[in-house]
Amino acid sequence: MSAGAICVRSVQVAWPDETVRAVAERMAAAGVGTVVVLDSDQRPTGILTDRDVALRCVAARRDPDTTAVRDVMSAPVACIHESTPIESALSRMTSVRARRLAVVDDEERLVGVLALDDVLELLAEEVTTIGKLLGQRARSR
């Protein structure tokens, strides 16, 4: 299975020159802890997390009304192609020490985000299916 098949395609995005407060307010309204920061060509350039806001802006005593997202986002963002197999995506997460990867198309434009939780959910579903099959097999003996 590919990263594009299980990634979340409804992604909150931000622009590097937006203020931290404006983006944080959108994050709160959408109930998300992560936004992908895009350049003018819709290509991922960074990720802003609630942790970035808390530590790099608030704890650093920066004014969220004047601090630009580019100044506190995590960059560069780790990306994978939407056709990347899940196993390779997990290897990439491990190598870059990230729980989320931006998923891009052939033009390197954002199409979604793959989170470790998405992969774990898929694996849990597959294990459940295997368990049901084994249970059916045992009952038919």
Secondary structure as GFF3:
##gff-version 3
##sequence-region A 1 141
A	DSSP	alpha_helix	3	6	.	.	.	ID=ss1
A	DSSP	beta_strand	13	14	.	.	.	ID=ss2
A	DSSP	alpha_helix	20	30	.	.	.	ID=ss3
A	DSSP	beta_strand	34	38	.	.	.	ID=ss4
A	DSSP	beta_strand	44	49	.	.	.	ID=ss5
A	DSSP	alpha_helix	50	52	.	.	.	ID=ss6
A	DSSP	pi_helix	53	58	.	.	.	ID=ss7
A	DSSP	three_ten_helix	69	71	.	.	.	ID=ss8
A	DSSP	beta_strand	79	81	.	.	.	ID=ss9
A	DSSP	alpha_helix	86	96	.	.	.	ID=ss10
A	DSSP	beta_strand	100	104	.	.	.	ID=ss11
A	DSSP	beta_strand	110	115	.	.	.	ID=ss12
A	DSSP	alpha_helix	116	139	.	.	.	ID=ss13
###
